[in-house]
Amino acid sequence: MVPTIPPMIPNQFPRLGIPPMITTNRFKNPFVPTIHPAGKLEYSIGLPFSGPLSNPWIHPINQQPLFMPSGVDQINHPLLSKIDKELRLQATEWAEYKTPEGKCYYYNTKSHQSVWEKPEVLIKLEQAIEEAKQNEASLNVQKSEVSSTDNTQAAKKESVKDKSKPISSTPVSGTPWCVVWTGDDRTSLWECPAELKNRPEVDELTKAPPKEKDSTPSPTGIVNNETNANNSAQNKRSIEDYSSDENLTNKKSNVDDDLIKNQNGSNSKNEAEILAAKKRESLPLEERISLFKALLLEKEVSAFSTWEKELHKIVFDSRYLLLTSKERKQVFEQFIKERAEEERKEKRQRQKLYRQKFRELLEEAILTSSKASYSDFSQKHSKDSRFRNIEKSRDREAIFNEYILQLKKKEREDKEKQRDKNKANFLDLLKEQSFITETSNWSEIKDKIRDDQRYRAIESSTTREIIFKEYVSRLNKNISIVDKEIAESLKEKEKQERIEASLREREKEVHRELAMHFRERDKERENHLHAEHVESFNALLIDLIRSPGYSWREAKRLMKKDHRWDLVEMMDRNEMETLFENHIANLIKKKRDKFRKMLDEIKDLTLSTEWRDVRKIIKDDSRYLKFSTSDRKCEREFNDYIDEKLSIARNSFKELLKETKIITYKTKQLIEESEQHLQDIINVLQNDKRYLILENFADDRRQILINYITELHQSGPKSSNSLNDGNRKQKSS
C-alpha cells in the first residue's frame, strides 16, 4: 500500500516542527521511499520514527546528506552531445539517491515515482557512453596516423628548395635602393638608377653573388629513422627531430615570403615616387596646384573637415604625388578656406532664391487683403516645396509679415490717391454747374447734384460741404488759384481733424487708466477693511469661544452681546461660519496634541497596552480631564493613537529590512536549504530597536519578514540592487 501524501502549501518556508525522518525500512518491494531532494515534495508517513530534526534532509548521526545524486561522470559530459537526444531527455527524468542504510533507489521527477531497480533508460545511456568512448579512442588513433603521414610528405616537399626566392638583400646607404640576389642560375638585366651610378660599393655588390649560408636543416634525424627502423625508442627520437626541422624550415619560408612582399611593396612605392618626381620636373608648380585642387574638388573634400579625415579619399590618386608633403598641406588649407567662402556664398544665394520663391508663392496665393493670417496660409500651402525650402518657421512667418506690411502700405497709398482723385472730380462737378454763385446755398445745390457719381464718391458730407464753401468763396479768382487754395484748405482742415481725433483718443485712454487705478485703489481699501474685520472676528472667537463644545448658533448668540460685534456684523455670514469651524477644529487639535503628549510621557506604554491600564495612570492628569468628559471618546482617541504608532513601527521595521545587507534575493533559497540562515537573520535584527518594538506582534512581524524575502526572491537581483541603492541614497541625503 502506498502511504498518503499531505499537500504542501506553496511558497511556505520550512518551520522547526517539521515531520520526522524515518529511521527504519520495513517495506517489501515495491516501496515508495520517503526521502527526496530539497525543493521537491515532502512526504510524511505514519511509521515509527526518531525525534524531530532541525532539517529533514540531514542524517542525525554523521550529519551527511541522505540523498546522493549520481548523474553522469564529469569526464563523460563532452560525450553526451554525441548520444541520441531523445535518450538523453528520458534519462534526465531519473535521479539516483541512497537510503540511510546505503541502498540505492531511483526517483522519477516527472511521474513522482521511486523504484529500487535501475531503469532501462539509464542502462541504455551508460552503454551509449561506453560506445562513444570507444569511437573517440579509435578516432584519435586514426588522426595520429594521418598526421604522421602528412609530416613525412611535407618534409619531402620542403627538401626541394625554391631557388627563385631571394637569398640576399643589401641596402645601399643614403638611398632607398637595395641590391637583391636570387638563388636560381638565371641572369636578369636591369637599368641602374641614376643615383646609384658611379658608386664603388654598388659595383662591388653586383660583381659576384654572395656566398650561400648553410641554413639547410641537418638530415640526421631522417637518416637515423631509416637505418634504425626496428628500434622503437630511436624511431620516436627521429620523428621528434624531423618535426622540429620541419618547423624551422616553415619559419624560414614564412620569413622569406614576408621579405618578398615588403620588397615588392617598397619597389612599387619607389616606382610611383620616381614617376611623380619626373612629373614634378616637367610640370610647373601652378599647374600641379591646380591639378591637386581639382582632385580635392572631384573627391568632394569637405570645407569644414581636417587633413587627417580627408586623406583616405585622395591618397591613392596619382595627382596626390604631384606635390611634396609640405606643399600638399599648404594647398589643402588654402583650398578649404576658399571652399568654405564659396559654400557660404552659395548658401546665401540659395537662401535668397528660396526667399524669392516664397514671395512668389505669396503672390500666387492671392493675398490681396492685409487681414490674412499666417496660420491659414501655412495650413493651405505647407506641402509646397517653396514653403518647405525655408527651414525655420520663424523665418517663413517673418517673410509673411513683411509681405503683409507692404500690402498695408500699398492699401494706404491707394486710398490716399483715390481720395485726392475723388476730391478733384467733385471740384470739376461744381465747376460744371453754371448756376452756382457767391450767394448759393449748399442745401439747395446738393439736391441738384446728388445723383452724380462724383458726388457719391465723397463719403463724408462734411468734406463735400467744405469743398463747396471754399469753391464759392473764391469764385472771382483765377480757377487754378482757386483749386490750389481749396486743396491747401482741405489739407489743413484734415490735419486739424486728425489732431482733434488724436486728442479725443488720448483723453479716452487717460480716463480708462484713471478708472482702472481707482478700481485697484478701492479694491485694496476693501481688502484692507476685510482683513481688519477677519482679525477682529478671530479675536472675538479666541476671547469668547474657548471650548469646542459650542455650536454656531450658540456661539453667535454669545458674540452678539459683545460690543465688538458691530465691527464685524457687515461680514458675510458664510465666511463667519467658516472661520468659526476653523477655530473649533484648532481647539480640538490642541486638545488632541496635549492628550497625545500625555500618552508619550507614559514610560511603560507599549503597542499592546490596553486602555483600562492607561486610564488608571492618567486619571488625575488635567489634560485627560480637559480632553473630554466621555470615557468612550477618550478610549477611541487612545486606540487611534496606538494604531498610528503601530503603523509607524511596521514601516520602520520594513525600512530596517531594506537596510539589512544579509537579506538578498538568494535568502529564500538559503532558508529552504537550512533554517539556521533564518535564525541568523533574526539574530542580526534583534540588535535594532525597530525589531524589538514589535515583540508583542511576533506573528505580524514574522509575516512581514517572510513577505519581504519572498518579494526579493521573485523580483531577482536587479530589484534587490535597486532597493539597496535607494536606501544608500536616502541615507546620504
MIFI-754947 format. One record per residue (C-alpha): residue in three letters; x, y, z. Coordinates in steps of 0.05 Angstrom, whole numbers, plus 5000, padded with zeros to 4 digits. Last residue first. Example, Ala and Ser with C-alpha at 12.3 -4.5 7.8 and 13.67 -1.06 7.14 Angstrom:
// residues 2
SER527349795143;ALA524649105156;
END
This chain:
// residues 733
SER541462565031;SER546862025041;LYS542061575079;GLN536561645027;LYS541561504971;ARG544060875007;ASN536960625015;GLY535560734941;ASP541860354922;ASN539759774966;LEU532959754934;SER535959794864;ASN540659214879;SER534958774904;SER530758954843;LYS536358754796;PRO537958104834;GLY531057784827;SER523958054835;GLN521057394859;HIS526457264911;LEU526157974937;GLU518557934944;THR519157274981;ILE524257565030;TYR519658165043;ASN513557725052;ILE517257285101;LEU519657875143;ILE512758205144;GLN509757535165;ARG514857465221;ARG513058165247;ASP505558005245;ASP506857355282;ALA511357705333;PHE506458265349;ASN508258335423;GLU515658405405;LEU514158945353;ILE518559465389;LEU524358965387;TYR525358995312;ARG525559755307;LYS530159765367;ASP535659415329;ASN540258865355;GLN534758345346;LEU535358425271;VAL542058085269;ASN539657485310;ILE533457445266;ILE537857395203;ASP542056845235;GLN535656475254;LEU533456495181;HIS540256225160;GLN539655665211;GLU533355445174;SER537755095123;GLU536654935050;GLU529855275047;ILE532955865084;LEU538555915033;GLN533555914976;LYS529556465008;THR535756885022;LYS538256884950;TYR534557534933;THR538357874989;ILE537757955064;ILE544757995096;LYS545158725076;THR539858955126;GLU537859665107;LYS531659435069;LEU529559015128;LEU530359615175;GLU525960025129;LYS520659495134;PHE521259515210;SER520360275208;ASN514160195167;ARG511359695217;ALA513160145276;ILE509660745243;SER503460335232;LEU503560105304;LYS504360825329;GLU498561045286;ASP494260475312;ILE496160635384;TYR494061365376;ASP487561165343;ASN486160695401;PHE487561255451;GLU482761725414;ARG477361195417;GLU478661085491;CYS478061835505;LYS471461855466;ARG468861255505;ASP470661585571;SER466462195554;THR468162805595;SER473163015542;PHE480263285535;LYS480163715598;LEU480263135647;TYR485862775609;ARG490063405604;SER488863535678;ASP492162875697;ASP488662515755;LYS486061925713;ILE492561855675;ILE495461215706;LYS488960845718;ARG486661035648;VAL492860705618;ASP491160025646;ARG483860075623;TRP486160295554;GLU490259675538;THR497759645527;SER499759235466;LEU503759775430;THR507459935493;LEU506660465548;ASP511360345607;LYS514461045605;ILE508061465599;GLU510362145573;ASP508061985502;LEU500961895528;MET501062605557;LYS503662865490;ARG497862505458;PHE492862865503;LYS496263535492;ASP496163435416;ARG488763225419;LYS486963845459;LYS490564305410;LYS487363955351;ILE480364035381;LEU481564785392;ASN484064865320;ALA477964505294;ILE473464975334;HIS477065585305;ASN476565315234;GLU469065205245;PHE468265925269;LEU472166195209;THR467465815163;GLU461366075199;MET463866795191;GLU465166685117;ASN458166415107;ARG455167015143;ASP458867525100;MET461868085142;MET457768715158;GLU456968495231;VAL464468505243;LEU465269195276;ASP458369175310;TRP460368505343;ARG465868865381;HIS460769095434;ASP459868375458;LYS452768105468;LYS452667885395;MET458467415410;LEU454266965455;ARG448466885407;LYS453466735351;ALA456966205393;GLU450365865410;ARG448165845337;TRP454965605313;SER455165035363;TYR459665065424;GLY463064435452;PRO469964615425;SER471265045487;ARG474565725490;ILE469566125449;LEU469366825479;ASP476467125475;ILE479066705418;LEU472766785377;LEU472567535386;ALA479967575366;ASN478267175303;PHE472567665288;SER477068265296;GLU482467965250;VAL477167805198;HIS474368505201;GLU481368815195;ALA482868365135;HIS476368575103;LEU477969315113;HIS484769215080;ASN481768825023;GLU476469365012;ARG481869905011;GLU485969504962;LYS479869414918;ASP478370164920;ARG485470314899;GLU485169804842;ARG478570094818;PHE481270804822;HIS487370604781;MET483070254729;ALA478570874724;LEU484671324717;GLU487470884661;ARG480870884624;HIS480171634631;VAL487171734604;GLU485571294544;LYS479371684529;GLU483272334531;ARG488472044484;GLU483071844435;ARG480072544438;LEU486772864427;SER488172414368;ALA481472584337;GLU482873324347;ILE489673264314;ARG486672864256;GLU481273384246;GLN486473934245;LYS490473564192;GLU484173464152;LYS482674214157;GLU489574394135;LYS489373914077;LEU482574164055;SER484974894058;GLU491074714016;ALA486874373964;ILE481874943962;GLU487575443955;LYS490575063897;ASP483974973861;VAL482275703870;ILE488975923844;SER488075503782;ILE481075783771;ASN483276503778;LYS479376883830;ASN472177133827;LEU469376463850;ARG473876403911;SER468776393967;VAL464275923927;TYR469775393919;GLU471775403992;LYS464475334012;PHE463474743963;ILE469774383986;ILE467774444059;GLU460774194044;ARG463373574009;THR468173424066;THR462573484117;SER458273014076;SER463672474083;GLU463571924030;ILE465972333971;ALA464771853912;ARG457271993917;TYR458172693887;ARG462672443831;GLN457371933813;ASP452072483802;ASP445272363833;ARG446172883888;ILE447873453841;LYS441273843845;ASP439773683918;LYS446973893936;ILE445874583908;GLU439974773951;SER443074544016;TRP449674863997;ASN446675563988;SER448775993930;THR450576723946;GLU457376713913;THR454376393851;ILE452975673827;PHE448275673767;SER453775483719;GLN454774783749;GLU460774493712;LYS465574793762;LEU462074423818;LEU462973753783;ASP470273913770;LEU471074023845;PHE467873343857;ASN472773013808;ALA478773333843;LYS476173093911;ASN475172383884;LYS482272383856;ASP485172613921;ARG481372053958;GLN483471533907;LYS490771723915;GLU490271683991;LYS486671013987;ASP491970733941;GLU497470973987;ARG494170654047;GLU493070004010;LYS500369983988;LYS502670074059;LYS498069514083;LEU500569054028;GLN507869214045;LEU506369044117;ILE503268384095;TYR509568204056;GLU513868344117;ASN509267924159;PHE509967334110;ILE517467404107;ALA517767394183;GLU513066794187;ARG517466394140;ASP523666574180;ARG520066384245;SER518265704215;LYS525465534202;GLU527165104141;ILE525265574084;ASN525365054028;ARG518864764057;PHE514465324030;ARG517565323961;SER516664563961;ASP509164643972;LYS506364164025;SER505164714077;HIS500965134028;LYS493965134058;GLN495765024131;SER501365534126;PHE496766074096;ASP491465974149;SER496566014205;TYR499866634174;SER493467044177;ALA490467484122;LYS488068174144;SER492568544095;SER487968334038;THR490668183968;LEU493767523989;ILE492567203921;ALA496266543939;GLU500366653876;GLU503467273906;LEU505266903970;LEU508266333930;GLU512366843890;ARG514767113956;PHE516966413976;LYS520766343911;GLN524466983925;ARG526066743995;TYR528666083968;LEU533066453917;LYS535966893972;GLN537266264014;ARG540865943956;GLN544966563943;ARG546966594016;LYS548565844017;GLU552665913953;LYS556566493984;ARG557766084047;GLU559965494004;GLU564765933965;GLU567766214030;ALA568665504057;ARG571765273991;GLU576865843992;LYS578865674063;ILE578664924049;PHE583165013988;GLN588365444024;GLU589064924078;PHE589664364026;VAL594764763986;GLN599064834048;LYS598164104067;ARG600163863998;GLU606064343993;LYS609064064057;SER608363344034;THR611063483965;LEU606463603907;LEU604863183845;LEU604362573890;TYR596762643903;ARG595462713828;SER596561953821;ASP590461813865;PHE591161323923;VAL591961853977;ILE585762253957;LYS579761993996;HIS583761684054;LEU586862364070;GLU580162704085;LYS579862574160;GLU587262704171;TRP587163364132;THR581363644172;SER573963784155;PHE569864424146;ALA571064514071;SER569163794058;VAL573063424004;GLU568363243948;LYS573262763914;GLU572963173850;LEU574263823887;LEU580363553922;LEU582963253857;ALA581763913821;LYS585664253876;PHE591463773863;LEU591163913788;SER591064673801;ILE597064603847;ARG600764193795;GLU599264723742;GLU601765283786;LEU608164903805;PRO610364793733;LEU610164093703;SER616263703675;GLU620263653740;ARG614163473782;LYS612262953730;LYS619062633735;ALA618662633811;ALA611762313808;LEU614461753764;ILE620161633812;GLU615561643872;ALA610961133839;GLU616860683824;ASN619260743896;LYS612460553922;SER612159953876;ASN619159743898;SER617459833972;GLY611359393964;ASN615358863925;GLN620858883977;ASN615958814034;LYS612458234000;ILE619057883984;LEU621457954056;ASP614857694082;ASP615457084037;ASP622656964060;VAL620657004133;ASN615056504121;SER619856014088;LYS624656084146;LYS619155914195;ASN616955314153;THR624055044152;LEU624755104228;ASN618054764238;GLU620254184192;ASP626854114229;SER623054064295;SER618453534265;TYR624353134240;ASP627853144307;GLU621452894340;ILE620652334289;SER627952124298;ARG627152094374;LYS620951634368;ASN624451174318;GLN630451124364;ALA626050884420;SER622350384375;ASN628650064346;ASN626849674283;ALA627150284237;ASN634350424256;THR637350594189;GLU631450994161;ASN629851394224;ASN637151544238;VAL637851814168;ILE631652264178;GLY634252544244;THR641052684216;PRO638153084157;SER641053734184;PRO636854324166;THR639354754108;SER641755434131;ASP648855344103;LYS649756064080;GLU650556194006;LYS656656613989;PRO654457273958;PRO653657353883;ALA659357693846;LYS660458393815;THR653758693836;LEU655658853908;GLU662559133890;ASP659559573835;VAL654559853884;GLU660060003935;PRO664060363881;ARG658560873864;ASN658861153793;LYS651361053781;LEU646760923840;GLU643061603839;ALA641461503765;PRO638160823775;CYS641460223742;GLU637259933686;TRP636059193699;LEU638758563665;SER636757883693;THR641257263696;ARG638356573711;ASP642156073755;ASP637056073812;GLY638056303884;THR636257043878;TRP640757653893;VAL637858333915;VAL641559003916;CYS637359513955;TRP635060223939;PRO632160783984;THR638761163982;GLY643961424032;SER646960724045;VAL645360193993;PRO641259634025;THR643558904017;SER638358354002;SER640757633996;ILE637856953982;PRO631857183943;LYS626956623922;SER627556323853;LYS631355733883;ASP625255443913;LYS628654883950;VAL626554153946;SER627253874017;GLU620754224036;LYS616853743993;LYS619853134027;ALA618653424096;ALA611453574079;GLN610352854057;THR613252584123;ASN609053074165;ASP602752874128;THR603852134143;SER605052284217;SER598552704220;VAL594552144187;GLU596951624236;SER595452084297;LYS588452234269;GLN586951494261;VAL588851354334;ASN584551934359;LEU578551664320;SER579350974352;ALA579351284422;GLU573151714407;ASN569351114380;GLN570950714442;LYS568751284488;ALA562251374449;GLU560750634455;GLU561750684531;ILE557151294534;ALA551750934495;GLN552050334542;GLU551250804603;LEU545251144570;LYS542050464555;ILE542550274628;LEU539650944649;VAL533650844603;GLU532550134629;PRO531250404699;LYS535750164756;GLU531849734804;TRP529350014871;VAL523850454844;SER521051144861;GLN515251514828;HIS514052264823;SER511752194749;LYS516252744723;THR521852754775;ASN522751994771;TYR526651744832;TYR531651174833;TYR533850764893;CYS540650604922;LYS541750254989;GLY546550595037;GLU542650435101;PRO540451165108;THR537451095037;LYS541151304975;TYR539151714915;GLU539451644839;ALA535752134793;TRP531251994733;GLU527752494686;THR534552684655;ALA534951984625;GLN528852084580;LEU531752734552;ARG538452404539;LEU535251824502;GLU531352304458;LYS537652694442;ASP541552084418;ILE548652104443;LYS554352504412;SER552853134455;LEU553552694517;LEU560952554501;PRO563353224527;HIS560053054595;ASN563552384602;ILE569252634644;GLN564152964692;ASP561152274707;VAL553652264695;GLY548452374749;SER549452044818;PRO545252454864;MET546952234936;PHE540952324982;LEU541552255057;PRO546352835064;GLN551552745119;GLN550552975191;ASN554052365220;ILE548552125266;PRO542252535254;HIS542652495178;ILE540853165147;TRP535053235098;PRO529353355146;ASN532853955178;SER532354145251;LEU530553425269;PRO524553135305;GLY525552505349;SER526151805320;PHE521051465277;PRO515850915278;LEU511450975216;GLY505851475200;ILE508651725133;SER510152455117;TYR512952615048;GLU515753295026;LEU515353434951;LYS521553714916;GLY525854334935;ALA530853914972;PRO531553214944;HIS527052644965;ILE526352195026;THR520051785037;PRO521751194994;VAL516050864956;PHE517050114963;PRO515949534914;ASN518749124944;LYS517749005019;PHE517449565068;ARG520649505137;ASN525850065130;THR527750405194;THR530051115211;ILE524251505181;MET525352255189;PRO520852695230;PRO515453165201;ILE517253905210;GLY516554305275;LEU522154805261;ARG518655105202;PRO520255025129;PHE518455655089;GLN511855685052;ASN511755894977;PRO506655354961;ILE502854995017;MET504454255015;PRO499153725007;PRO499353105053;ILE502052475019;THR498251825030;PRO502051185040;VAL502650704981;MET500050005000;
END
